[in-house]
Amino acid sequence: MIIGIDIRMLARGTKSGIEEYIINLLSNMLRLDNNIKYKLFYNGYKKVELEYDFLKLSNVTLKEFKIPNRLFDFFSQYFHYPKIDKLLGGVDIFFSPHIFSAPVSKNCKVITTFHDLSFENHKKFYSTSKNYWHFSMNPKSQAQRSNKIIAVSESTKKDLTKIYKIETEKIKVIYSGIGLEYGIWNMESRILEVKKKYNLPENYILYLGTLEPRKNIIGLIKAFEILNSKFKIQNSKFKLVIAGSKGWLYEDIFKTVRNSPVKDDIIFTGFIEDKDKSVLYNLADLFVYPSFYEGFGFPPLEAMATGTPVITSNFSSLPEAVGNAAIMVNPYNLDELAKAMKMILTDEKLRDILIKRGLKQTKKFSWQNCAEETLKFVLS
């Protein structure tokens, strides 16, 4: 059995949720059965050098190409050429862990992972160029052409059946995992190093993720203003730390902070290195993730795994992810969000309950289980 896997998403060298999914899934799945041969399709005129342990496995071959992706996408969409399975030298199954256009020969089976359909439900959260990219990829056609589809949540499966009219029998929900690096830190020297590196305050409320409209960061800033006025906490001073790289349409976020009465209490850290994320969660008094839409939602679970209480949205897939281990709010109701923040910051009993539930909830999500279920579904 030979399986081809599209890893073009790794060419940028960044790590959004989709890159995390690909890296962690392959790190576990490619080791499960040495009798299965894998050919990894890695294309792009400009791309980063890959350094992952799974590339050294004896049953894995990295196939690199330098076709400009814009040109490749154009020919893929309009001419269904070149056939990726042929470029790879022949494969039985081609697995696409994202919605990149992937033309293959007639006898090659295709399995595609859909992370979310936010680009269909919330076009306003994306730039014109990003909306055009999604349009050009024609994900509906990809879903219809795929022999099988992996959805990372029941929410995504529901959208696939409702928006694209995909039959439910073709879709399997396989939850992603939480990295083993997320845990409770008590190494003082490491803590001091991270605090200094990102200029972290003593007490803070944390958001960690891409800076883009879909994440509702402006709503979080407004709720933080309410927390400091209407729901002011006595004898304590909490800062708001907004951590992560700039995405698209991020300018309004910085404009909101510049005009905010609490701008001096808001800190932007910029990009956070993977090795520092767990410590950043550990040091936070509270993690808030009021996103309007998520296909799965890694950050709330990562925060829970470090023993940090979480507030998140009651929208899309987030209730599936956090279960009863977080306070869930309507992301459009900023008073409700601010009130939830006050409750957790002032009620020690509630904090303890959420922390214990959070640690228990994260045990349900394992990359090993995700890998085993994925391979079984791909081969079935």
N, C-alpha and C positions, 0 to 999 in steps of 0.2 A: 504494500500500500504506500503510495506517494501522495503527500498532501502539500499543496502550495499555500503559502500564507502571505498576504499583502502587508508589508511593514512600512509603506511609504510615509505613514503618519509620523514616524520617528525621525524623518529627515531634517526637521526644523531644529531638533535639539531641545525643544521646550517640553514641559510636562503638565499638560492639562489632564483632566480626568480620563480622556481617551488614551493618551499616551501611557498613563499609569495602568490602565486596563490592559493594554497590549503587552507592556513589559512584564507585569506581574503574571498575567495569564501564560505567556510563552515560557517564562522562567520555570513555571511548574508543569505545564502541559507537555512540553517537548521531552521531558525526562520520564514520562509515564510508561512508554513502550519503545524500546530500542529497535524493535522490528519495523516500526513505522518510520519512513524517510520523509524529511521535511525540506522543502525548497522555499526559501524566503525571498520574496520579490521586493527588491529595494531599488527604487528608481528616483532620478532627479538630476538635473544638470549641476545644481549646487546642493550638497547635502553633508551632514555631519558624519564624522567617522564613528562607527558604532563600537561600543566596548561593553558587551554583555556576556556573562558567563555561558548563556545558552548557545551562543554562536560557536563555542568550542566543542559542543557535543558531537560525537561521531556520526550521529544520524541526521545532522543539520548541515545544510549547504546554503550559504548566502550568495544569492545571484544579484549582482549589482549591474545597473544600467544607467546611462547618462542621457536619456531622452528627456528634453525639457517637459515638465509636467503639463504646462498649458497646451503644448502641442499634442502630447499623449492624450490628454482629456478630450481635446477637440476631435481627434481621429476616433477615439473610443466611443464618443457620443453619436457621431454622425456616420461613421463607417464600421463601427464595431470591430475595429482593427487598431493595433495588432492583438492577437489572441495571447493573453498572458500565459496560459498553460503551455503554449508552443514556445514562447520566449524562455520559459523555465526548463524546456527540454522534455516536457510531458509530465502531467500530474493526473491523478485520479479524481481528486477533490480540490477545489480552491476555496479557501476560507478568507473572507474579507472582514476584519474586525472593525471596520468603519465603512462609510458609504462612498468611498472613492469608486469611480467608474472602473469596472473590471470585466471587459469582454473576454469570454473563453469559448473554446470549441463546443460543439453540440453535445458531445458525450461526456464532458467534464461537469460534474456536479458543483453547485455553488451554494455555500452557506455564508450568510451575512449577519453581522451583529448590528442592531439598531440601538443606539444609546438613548435617543429621544427624538421627538418631532417638534421641538421648540421652534424650529424655523418655519414650520407650518402654522403653529398656533399663535406665535408671537413675533411676527415679522418686524414689528416696530422696535424690538430689542436688538436688531442687527443693522449694520451699516448697509448702504446700497450695494457695495461691492460684495459683502458677505451674502446678502440675499441673492445676488446674481450667481454667486458660486453654487449655492444650494440649488438654485433653479437649473444651472448647467449640469449638475451631477445627476439630475432627474431621479431622486431617491425612490419615488413611487414606482418607476419602471424597474429599478434595481430590486425592490421588494417583490414585485410581481415575477421577475425573472429568476429569483433565487429559489432553489429547491427547498431550502429550510431557512428559517430566521431565528436568531437568538435575540431576545429582548432582555434588557438588564433589569426590568421591573414589570410588574403587572400594569402599571400606569402606561409604560411604553407599549406594551402589548395591546392595551385597550385603544390607544391612539392608532396603532397600525391597523386594527380591524375596523375602527370607525372612520378614519380619514382615507386610508388606502384600500379599504375593503378586502384585506387579506384574510383568508380563512384561518380560524383559530388553530386548526390541526397542524398548520405549517409552522407555528410559532411556539417556541419553548422559552419560558422565563428562567434565566440562570443568573442568580445574584453574584455581583462582584465580591471581592474580599477586602479585608483590612490588613495592611502590612504589619509584619511582626515587629517592625521598628517603633510602632506606636505603643507606648506603655508609660508607666509612672517613673519619672526621673527623680533621683535624689543625689546625684553627683554634683556637689557644690561647685567645683571648678568649671564644669561644663555649663552649669546654669549661669554663672557669672560671665562666662565667655559670650554666651548668646545674648544676655541682657545688654552687655556693652556693645556688641556687634550691631544690634538693631535699635539701640538707645531706648530700651524698654523701661517703662515706669514701674513703680513698686506694685501698684494695683491697676488692673486694666480689664476692660471688656474687649474681646477679640473677634474680629472677622478675618478669615483667611480664605482667599480664593481669587479668581480673576476679577479685575475691576471692569465691569461692564453692566449695562442697564438691567439685564435679566436677574442679576444678583440682588437688586433692590438695596444697594448701598446708600443711595440718597434717602430712602425710607429709614434706614438704620440711623443715619446722621440726624434726621428729624426726630426720631424717637429718643435719641441720646439727648437732644435739646430739651425734650419734654421731661426726661428723667432728671435733668438738672434744674428744672423750673417747677413744674407741677408736682412731680414725684421726688423732690430733692431728698437725698439721703443725708442724714445728719452724721457728723463726726467722721465722715469718710470722703475721699476724693478719688473717684475712678476716672481714668483716662479711657478713650476709645482708640484702640490700635487697629488700623486697617492694613492688613498685610496681603501682598500678592502683586503680580505683574499687571500692567495696563493691558486691557483688552481693546475692544472696539467701542466707540462712543463714550469714552471715559471722561471727556472734558467737563461735562456737567457735574460730575462728582467733585472735582477740585473746585469748581466755581461755587458749589453749594457750601463747601467748607470755608472758602474765603469770605463768604457772606454770613457765616454762622456766628452767633453770639458765644459759642463754646469752641471756636476754632483753635484756641490755645491748648485745649484739652484733647485734640485729635491728632494722632500721629500716623503718618504713612511710612511704612518700612520699605516698600518696594519688594522686589523679588526675594523670596525666602528659599534658601538652599534646602534640599531634601533632608540632609542630616540635622537641620536645625528645627524642622517643623514640630517634632514631638516635644522638644523643650519649650517652644513657643506656646503650644497648647497647655503644657503643664503649668506654666507660670501664670496663665490667665485665670481670673476669678470666674469668668463666664465666657462661653462661646455663643455668638449669635449669628445665625445664617438664615436671613429672612427672604430667601430666593423666591421668585415668582414661579419658577419652573425648573425641575431637575429630572433627568432621566434616571439617575440613581442617587447621587449626592454623597460623595466621599467625606468631605470635611466634618459634618456632624458626628459621623461614626468614629473618625480619627480622634476628634476631641473627646468623645466618650471613652475611648480606649486609654486615654491618658488620665482619666479621673476628673475631667472638667465637666460641669453641668452645662446643658445645651438648651437653647431656644431656637426653634426653627419654624418653617411655614407648615401649615396644614394643607398645602397644595401638592399636586402631582404625586411623585414617588416618595416624597419625604416621610409621610406617615408610615409607609412600608418599611423604610430604613430604620427609623428611630423607635417604632413601636410605642410602648408606654414609658420610654426612658427619657423623654424630653418634654419640655413645655412647648406645645404647638399653638401658633397664633395665625390669625388672618394677616398676611403681609401688607394688606392695604390699610389695616387699622393700626395706626401708629400709637394711639393711646393704649391700646391693648398690648402692643409690643413693649412700650415703656413700662407699663404696669408689671408685665411678666419679668422684665429686667430687675425692677425694684424688689419683687418677691424673692427671686433667687439670691440677690445680693444681701438681703436682710434676714432671710429665714434659714437658719442653719439646719433645722430639721428637714426642710424641703431640699436643701442642697445635698444632704447626706442620702436622702432617698433617691434623688436623680443620679448621683454618682454611682451608687450601688446598682441601680437598674441599668445604667449606661454600660458599666463593665460587663454585666451579664448579657446585654443585648449584642454587644460586639462579637461575642463568641459564636454567634450564629453565622458570621460572615468570614469565610476562609478562602484564600486563593487556591489552596489544595483542592477543596471541594469544587470550586468554580472550574478548575482545570479538568478534574475527573468528569464532571457533568458535561462540560463542553466537548471533550474528546468522545465521550460515549454518544452524544447527540450527533456529532459530525460523522461518526462511523456508522450510525444506525440507518 
